[in-house]
Amino acid sequence: QAEEGNIEYKLKLINPTQYRFEHLATQMKWRLQEGRGEAVYQIGVEDNGMLVGLSEEDLRSSLKTLGRMAEKVGADITVLREREVDYDADIPRKVAEVLIRKVPDDQQNFLIRKSTLLARLNLFRHLHEIQTGRTSSISFEILGFNSKGEVVNYSESRTAEEICESASKMITFIDLAGHHKYLKTTIFGLTSYCPDFAMLVVSANTGIAGTTREHLGLAMALKVPIFIVVSKVDLCKRETVERTVRQLERILKQPGCNKVPLVVSTTDDAVTAAQQFAQSPSITPIFTVSSVSGESLELLKVFFNIIPPLSNSKEQEELMQQLTEFQVDEIYTVPEVGTVVGGTLYSGICREGEQLVVGPTDSGQFRELTVCSIQRNRSACRVLRAGQAATLALGTFDRSLLRKGMVMVSPEMNPTICWMFEAEIVLLFHAKTFHKGFQVTVHVGNVRQTATVEAVHGKELRTGEKAVVCFRFIKHPEYLKVGAKLLFREGATKGIGQVTKLHPVCQYQPPQSEHQA
């Protein structure tokens, strides 16, 4: 079985020698590191995944050893489930699946980011609405689990800081507006926050609206794994709920979707769903819940507790080695703090006091600035690592020089700034043909700007066709990367694709400042 990943198969762990025990503990440490603090052990299973099963006595003994191993490496264990293996043996044989989760030492919580579409899950208290001056805001909620898999949110009005302190696993919900008129906000949330998963919330009583199809399409275009929550089941009859679920199953199985729906109705289903979902992007779990009666919310919690983070520690390590690049998503002024920017550190490491350059300005320049302080989940944080979202205080830096879509990078990075770029695109829907001179709103990561189609290589484009297109931004140049995913729209026209080539404005000029060599 693959050495990578955080799942370990063990046939049995009975009275290991001291030497073997040390080896097992080291191996557990490695698995935990691969899963960024979590691992799943399958006991009674051979290396090749064959379910052999153990007698009750051997299983208890093995679980005891597992507990000792976990204690040694500073982790807790929770038995997720035990199953009997069907053999014609006189003695029933069982396999157990166990979640090992590190008790946080340095509280470096990883975040699994999800975007929740269309509804507010009343499970989680509102922690902070980030108001961005748009008519609809994107709000964030967090859900913390401790090392035993219990939810740590619900005691007397805990603050985000307190939740982070006692949680070993944090899930951040990015709530994107479900309403059609906020589609651009939803697209911005999906392209700029790069969620690990999308949770599509559908009301049982209204069934599948046009926006549901649209959101499903968006998440698929951006290749974000999806699971579905049918909410408000308390408002309607069983038949209505079942009709909505059947409708969803039908849509998911269509050739365009190619998804495998998995309806979750027991704890066992929730465990299976979480594991299969993480391993295969085509699996789409479906939950039916009520935030009023609390029906099935438990199953959703089990699912959240088990789903692993998507990026593993190796990828994060590699990104941390690169030069610093922070993407600016939100900008605000905070009394007594000054200008603050919110966003995600795409690569590198950022520390308090760091000197970075921000841009591109309308003329394609970068300006120097200093990061005065950093906050994650509203608590001060000294070091920000690749992949983490945070707010950075920039002191007296003039807010009017900043805009969404800018990047803050190491001065030694030579960012490619461009007015023009090429992308390979697919037209998802277009009323007439798509040609030179057509204007669309282009979304790439946190960049959103109107661009003109400068050229379409190949023939006239129609719905469903692929082509390489050259776009030119209208207002100001942007920092883009080859390979970045792209979405564009104008009225009924929509398309997706990726950036294939940049036409850089002359090489980047260093920032204007007094201490130039």
N, C-alpha and C positions, 0 to 999 in steps of 0.2 A: 504494500500500500504506500501511497505517496508520503514522502517524509515531510512535505509541506502541509500547511493547514493546521487546524486546531482540534482535529478528531483523532483519538487514539483507540485502537482496538486492543483489548487484552483478554486472553482466554481466562486466566485466573491469576490472582495475586495472593498466594497462601504462604505464610511464614517465610518471606524472602530472607536470604542471608543478608548480613550487614552490607556487604559489597553490592549485592543486587539492589538492596533498598536505596543506597546512595545513587546508583545508576537510574533507578526508577524516578527518584526525586528530581534528578537533573533533567531527565526526559520530560517530566511534567512541567518544569520551569520553561523548557523550550516550547512546549505546546501552548502554554499560557502566553508566552511572548508572541507566538505566531498569531494568536487570537486576540492580541492586545488585552490580556487580562482574563480571558475566558477560554476554557477548553471543554470538550465533551469526551467522556470516556465511555466506551461500550464494553461492558464486562460480560464474559461468556461468549465472546466473539473471536474467531480466529483472525489472524493478520489479513487474510484475503476477504474478510467481511462475512465469512460463513457463520451462521448462527448455530453454535454447538450447545450452549446452555450449561448451567452448573446446578448441582443439587443445592437445596436450600442452605445447607451447612456451609458448602464451599462458597456460595454467593455471599453469605453474611461475613465469612472470614475475609473474602476478597475486598468487600466494602470497608471492612475495618482497616485493612492495610492501606486502602485508598485514602481513608480519613487521615491516617498517620502521615502518608506522603504529602497530603494537602497541608496538614499542619506544619510540616517541615518547610514548605515553600511559602507559607503565609497565605493560604487560600481556604475557602469554605467549600463544602460539597453539598449538593442537593440532589437527591435521587429524582430524576424526571419521571421515569416510569420503569416498571418491571413487567416482563411479558413471559408467558410460558411458551416454550418451544415445542411444537408438536412432534414428538418422537414416540415410537411405540415402546417407550421404556416404562418400567414398573414405577420408577421414581420420577415425578415431574421435574423437568429441568427448566431453569429460567435464565433470561438475559436481563441485564439492567443497564439503563442509560443514565449517566450521572453528569451533572453540570458542575464544573470546578470553576470557581471565580475568585480571583485574587482579592484579598482585603487590601484596599488601596493604601500604599505606604506614603507616596508623595502626592496623593490625590491628583495624579495627572489623569483626569477622567477623559476617556475618549467620548466623542459624541457620535451617535448615529443620527444622521439628519434625515428627516422625512418631511415631505410636504403634505399637509392634510388639505384636501380640496373640499369645497362645498359645505362643510358643516363644522360647527364648533363642538368638539368632544367635551361634554361637561365634566369629564373626569378630572380635568386639571384646572386649578385655579389660574386666573389670569395673572401672569407675572409681570410682563411689561409689554406695552404696546409700543412699538417703535413708530412714532408718528413721523411721516416723511413729507408732510405737506401735500400728499396726494389725497384724492377723495377717499381712497380706501387704503388702509394701511396693511402691511404684512405683519402679523403678530407672531410672537414666539412663545412657546410653552415648553417647560421641561418636565420630564418624568424621570425620577431617579429610582434605581433598584439597589438594594444593598447586596453584600456578597452572598446572602442566603436567598436572594431572589425576591425579597419582600419590597413592596413599594414604599419609598420613604417620603412621599409628598404630603400625606394627609394629616399630619398632626397639627396642633394649633398654629395656624397661619405661618408656616415656615417661609423664610425668605429664600430666594434663589441661592444665596450664599450657603445657607444652612443645608439645603438639599444637596448642593455640590459637595459639602464637607462629608456628609455621611453616605454618599452614594458611591458604589463601585462601578456602576454602569449608568450612563446618562443617555437619555434619548431626547433630542430636541425636535419639537414639532414646529414646522414653519407653516403657519396657517395662511393659505392663499385664498383670495376671494373666489367664491364659486360663481358669482354673478357675471353674466356675459359682458356687461359693460366694463368690467375690470380685467378683461382678458389680457391686456398688456401687462398688468401687474402680475397676473398669474404666470405669464410667460417669463417675465423678469425673474420671478422667484425660482422658476424651474431652471432657467439658464444660468443665473448668477450664483445661486446657492448650491448648485450641484447636489441635490439631495441623494441619499443612498437609495431611498425607496419613495414611492408615491402612494399615499393612502387616499383612495378615491371614495368619497362618502356619498352615498345615494340614499335619498329618503324613501323608505318603503312605500309611503302613501302616494308619492308623486311618480315613482318609477323612474324610467330613464329619459331624462330630458336631453335636448340637443347639446347642452353644455357638457353633459357627462361624456357623450361620444367625443366631443372636441377635446376634453381633458385627457381622455383615454388616448386619443390620437397624439396629443402633445407628448405625454409621458413616453409613448412608444417611439415617437420620432426621436426623442432624446435618449432612448434606450435606458429608461429608469425602470427597474422592476416595480410591479404594481401589485397592491393587494386591495381588496374592496371591502368596505364596511357598509352594510345596509342598515341605516339607523331608523329610529322612530317606529320600531316594530310594535310598540305599545298602542300606536294610533290606528292600527288596522287589523283586519282578520288574517289568520294564518294563510288563507288562500292567496290574499293580495301579496303577502311577503313572498310566498312561493312563486307567484307569477313574476315578481320582480327578479328573483334569483334565476328563474328559468330564462328570462329575457337576457340577463347578464351572461349566463352560460352560452346562450346562442351567439351573442355578439363576440365573446371572447374566442369562440371556436372558429369564427369566420376565417377564411384564408388570409385576409389582410392582417389579422391579429395573431393567429396560430398559438393561442394561449391554452393552457390546460387548467380549467377551473377546479378548485378544490374547496368544497363547502365544509366549513369547520363547525362541528356540532358537539364535540366532546373534547376533554383536555388532551386525550391522546391525539386527536386530529390536530390540535393546536401545536403540539410538539412536532408532529410529522410535518405540518405546514411550515413551521419556522425553519426546520432543517432542509427540507426539499427546496423551499423558496430561495434559501441562500445558495444552494448548489446549482439550481437550474432556473434560469431567468424566465422560462416559459410557464412555470407553475404560478397560478394566480389564486391565492387563498381568498375565500369569501366568508365574511362574518356577518351574522344578523344580530344586531344589538339594540338595546333601548337604554338611553342615558337616564330615563325616568324610572323605570322599574329595575334597572341594573342588569337586566337579562343579558347573559353572555359577555358582560364586560370582563369577567374573570378570564374567559378564554383569550380575549384580546391581550390581557395583561401577561398571561403565560407566553403568548406569542412574542410580545415585545421583550419579555425577559430573556428569551432564548435566541432571537435572531442575532447573528454575529455581525460585527461591523464589516463593511465590504472591503475596505482597503486594509491590507495586512501591514504588519510592522515594517516589513522589508521595503515596501513601496514608500512608506512614510520616511524611513531612514534615508532612502535615496533622494527624495524631494528635499529633505532637510540639508543635504550636502550642497544643494545648488544656491545660486545667489538669491537674495531676498526679493520677493515680489508680492505686494499686497494689493488686492483689487478693491477699489473704493465703490461701495454700494450705496451708502447713506452718508449724508453730511448734515451736521447740526451744530448749533451753538449752545453751550451749556454755561449758565451763569457761574462765574468764578473759576471756570476751567478753560473757557475759550472755545476754539474750534475743535470739534470731535468728528472723526470719520469712523464709520462702521463698515466691515467687510470681512473678507477671508484672506488669510495668508496662503497664497498659492504655493510658494516654495521658499526654502531657506528658513532662517530663524530670525526673530526680531526681538531686540531687547530695549528696555527703557534707555533713553538717552541716545539711541541710534540715529545717525545722520542718514537720511534717504533723500532721493529726489522724486518729485511728483510731476506728472504730466500725462499726455501732451497738452500744452496750451493750444489756443486757436492757431498759433503760428508754428506749432510743432516743437515747442521748447519744453525743457524740464526745469523746475525750480527746487532749490534746496529747502529742507525742513528738518526739524528734530522731533523725534517721538518723545513727548514728555512723560506720558504714562500709558499703561495698557490695562484694559479690563476685559475679563471674560465672565459671562454670566453674572455681571455686576460685582465681581470681586476683583481686587487688584491682582495683577499677574506680572511677574518679572520677565518671563520669557515666553514668547509666542512661537509655536512650532508649526511647520507646514501642515495645511489642512484644517487648522483651527480658525474659528470665527471669533472676532473680538472688536472692541472699539478702541481707537487710539486717540489720545488727546494731543493736539498739535500746538497748544498754547496760543500765542498771538498771531499765528499764521492767518493771513486774510482769507476768510471763507469764500469770498466772491471769486477767488482764483481757482476754486475746486469745482468739479462736477462729477456726477456719477459716470462710471466708465473709465475714469482715470486709473493709473496705477502708481504705486509708490515703490520704487526699486532701489537696489544698491547703486551708488554712483558709478561703480565700475561696470555695470551692465550696459550693453549698447542696445537699448530697446529699438525694435524696428517700428517706425511710425509711418503710417501710410494714409493717403487720400484714396488710393485705388487698390483693389485686391480682386483675386479671382477665386471662384468657389465652384465646386461641382454640386449641382442642385437637382432636386426632383420637385416638379410642380405638383402639389397635392390637389389644388383646385384652382381653376382659372376660367373666367367667363369667356374671354376672347383669347387671341394668341398673345404670347408674352414676348415683347420685342425691345429693341434699343430705345432708350428715352423713357421707358416706363419707370415710375418712382415707387419705391417700397420702403417700409420701415424694416430695418435689419436689426435682429437681436443676435449678438455674439457674446456669450458670457454676460458680463455686466455692462456691455456696450449696447446702447440702443440709439440709432440715428437713422434719418432718412437718407437713402442712397439712390442714385440713378443707375439704371442698367446701361452700361457703356457699350457692351457688345455681348452677343450670344453666339458662341462658337458652334457652328453646325446649323441645323435648319430652324425654321420657326418652331417654337416650343408650344406644346399643348399639354393639358392635364395628364399627369402620370408619366410624363417623359423626363428623361435625364439630360443635362447639358452642362457645359462649363460656361459660366457667365462672369463677365467682368463688371464689378460695381464701383461707383465713385461716391464717397461721402459728400454731403452737401454743405454742412456747417463747419466742421473742423476735422483734422486728421485724427486717427485713433491708433492705439497700440493693439495689434492683433497677433495671433500666433497661427502658424500653419497647422492644420489638423483640427482647429477649433470647430465645434458644432455651431450651426447657424440656422436661424429660423427667420423667415421674412413674411410680411403680410401687407396687403393694401386692399381694403374693402373685402371682397370675397376671395381675392387671390391669396393663396398661402403656399409656402414651400419650405423645404428643409434641405440641409446639405452640410458640406464642410469646406473650410477655407483651404485652398490648394496652393495659392501663390500670393505673395505680397509684392506690391510695387512700392518699395520704400521711398519716402521723401529723402533727399540727400542725407547722408549719414548724420546721425544725431549730434547736435551741438551740446557741449558740456554746459551746465547751468551757469548763469551769470552770477558771480559772487566776488567778494572782495579778495578772498585768499586764493587767487588763481596762480598757478605756477608761472 
